[in-house]
Amino acid sequence: MSEPKAVPKPFLPPNETTQFFWDAAREHRLVIQRCDDCAFYIHWPEVACPRCGSERLSASDVSGRGTVYTFTIVQHVFHPGFADDVPYSLALIELEEQPGLRVVANIVGCPNDAVRIGMPVEVTFEDREGYSLPQFRPAGGDRS
């Protein structure tokens, strides 16, 4: 008898506004939308700048460095695709480019009990079926 096939993790497909983000992630680059008029970074991508209202927005490479703003350790399987991952850390990362510029991601390469608010982290990428997902690891880790 063969083993049951693993359930894939869910993925929200890109749309016209978010395509640039996913294209860059596939190249293992973290790219955040930025207003061409007031230079405000915007994440999650929007069609207009929430600061000045401009619709002149561009994709901008960012350093991928930041700190853990807050986090939780997920103990419950909310989707069968994550069954083998529980428990895992899910964090809100504040990127160094701008106060309040935050992205949601997992913390990888670190025991769950070592994750701390204020911990310096850097982006890494997890290649999944057909896309790459930005994740974060403690700063200074192996860059391979």
C-alpha positions as semicolon CSV with decimal commas, in nm:
position;residue;x (nm);y (nm);z (nm)
1;M;0,000;0,000;0,000
2;S;0,146;0,338;-0,099
3;E;0,171;0,639;0,129
4;P;-0,094;0,907;0,080
5;K;0,016;1,202;-0,128
6;A;0,102;1,511;0,076
7;V;-0,147;1,796;0,056
8;P;0,017;2,106;-0,095
9;K;0,029;2,427;0,107
10;P;-0,226;2,684;-0,009
11;F;-0,113;2,978;-0,219
12;L;-0,300;3,294;-0,317
13;P;-0,219;3,344;-0,686
14;P;-0,069;3,676;-0,796
15;N;-0,288;3,944;-0,947
16;E;-0,205;4,256;-1,146
17;T;-0,110;4,448;-0,830
18;T;0,103;4,174;-0,666
19;Q;0,267;4,007;-0,968
20;F;0,593;4,205;-0,930
21;F;0,633;4,079;-0,571
22;W;0,599;3,712;-0,669
23;D;0,818;3,748;-0,979
24;A;1,099;3,895;-0,765
25;A;1,053;3,628;-0,495
26;R;1,099;3,360;-0,761
27;E;1,440;3,525;-0,825
28;H;1,504;3,526;-0,446
29;R;1,476;3,904;-0,421
30;L;1,259;4,089;-0,172
31;V;1,086;4,373;-0,354
32;I;0,845;4,614;-0,189
33;Q;0,621;4,869;-0,358
34;R;0,731;5,232;-0,317
35;C;0,564;5,560;-0,403
36;D;0,748;5,754;-0,674
37;D;0,619;6,085;-0,535
38;C;0,672;6,065;-0,156
39;A;0,912;5,763;-0,136
40;F;0,683;5,580;0,111
41;Y;0,715;5,200;0,109
42;I;0,386;5,013;0,082
43;H;0,322;4,652;0,177
44;W;0,092;4,468;0,097
45;P;0,082;4,620;-0,256
46;E;-0,186;4,878;-0,324
47;V;-0,307;5,069;-0,632
48;A;-0,244;5,407;-0,466
49;C;-0,013;5,535;-0,196
50;P;-0,188;5,543;0,143
51;R;0,029;5,839;0,246
52;C;-0,011;6,084;-0,045
53;G;-0,266;5,919;-0,277
54;S;-0,031;5,897;-0,575
55;E;-0,085;5,618;-0,823
56;R;0,279;5,642;-0,935
57;L;0,415;5,332;-0,762
58;S;0,723;5,122;-0,841
59;A;0,879;4,798;-0,726
60;S;1,188;4,863;-0,514
61;D;1,447;4,610;-0,399
62;V;1,496;4,618;-0,023
63;S;1,773;4,483;0,198
64;G;1,573;4,195;0,343
65;R;1,696;4,289;0,691
66;G;1,466;4,366;0,979
67;T;1,358;4,272;1,328
68;V;1,083;4,057;1,473
69;Y;0,806;4,301;1,563
70;T;0,584;4,030;1,712
71;F;0,528;3,659;1,662
72;T;0,327;3,355;1,759
73;I;0,402;2,986;1,766
74;V;0,133;2,808;1,566
75;Q;0,025;2,488;1,743
76;H;-0,291;2,405;1,549
77;V;-0,315;2,263;1,196
78;F;-0,531;2,516;1,012
79;H;-0,475;2,351;0,673
80;P;-0,359;1,993;0,601
81;G;-0,067;2,128;0,395
82;F;0,093;2,253;0,719
83;A;0,041;1,933;0,922
84;D;0,410;1,838;0,912
85;D;0,522;2,191;1,011
86;V;0,338;2,232;1,342
87;P;0,459;2,385;1,565
88;Y;0,607;2,673;1,364
89;S;0,670;3,043;1,421
90;L;0,474;3,305;1,233
91;A;0,608;3,658;1,269
92;L;0,548;4,016;1,175
93;I;0,885;4,147;1,055
94;E;0,959;4,519;1,054
95;L;1,195;4,591;0,766
96;E;1,483;4,834;0,825
97;E;1,392;5,056;0,530
98;Q;1,105;5,232;0,709
99;P;0,942;5,232;1,054
100;G;0,610;5,050;1,030
101;L;0,702;4,864;0,708
102;R;0,609;4,510;0,807
103;V;0,574;4,175;0,635
104;V;0,429;3,848;0,765
105;A;0,652;3,543;0,735
106;N;0,776;3,233;0,910
107;I;1,097;3,234;1,111
108;V;1,313;2,947;0,988
109;G;1,652;2,813;1,092
110;C;1,581;2,890;1,456
111;P;1,419;2,688;1,733
112;N;1,075;2,822;1,818
113;D;1,175;2,887;2,178
114;A;1,463;3,109;2,061
115;V;1,246;3,354;1,861
116;R;1,226;3,691;2,037
117;I;1,068;4,030;1,974
118;G;1,343;4,261;1,850
119;M;1,553;3,973;1,714
120;P;1,750;4,077;1,402
121;V;1,648;3,870;1,099
122;E;1,720;3,850;0,726
123;V;1,519;3,721;0,434
124;T;1,563;3,379;0,286
125;F;1,338;3,203;0,036
126;E;1,150;2,875;0,039
127;D;1,090;2,731;-0,306
128;R;0,754;2,559;-0,327
129;E;0,560;2,415;-0,617
130;G;0,578;2,689;-0,880
131;Y;0,661;2,985;-0,655
132;S;0,904;3,108;-0,389
133;L;0,801;3,241;-0,052
134;P;1,001;3,495;0,149
135;Q;1,081;3,365;0,497
136;F;1,313;3,507;0,762
137;R;1,599;3,358;0,962
138;P;1,822;3,495;1,237
139;A;2,060;3,756;1,090
140;G;2,409;3,636;1,008
141;G;2,305;3,283;0,907
142;D;2,437;3,080;0,615
143;R;2,358;3,273;0,297
144;S;2,337;2,973;0,063
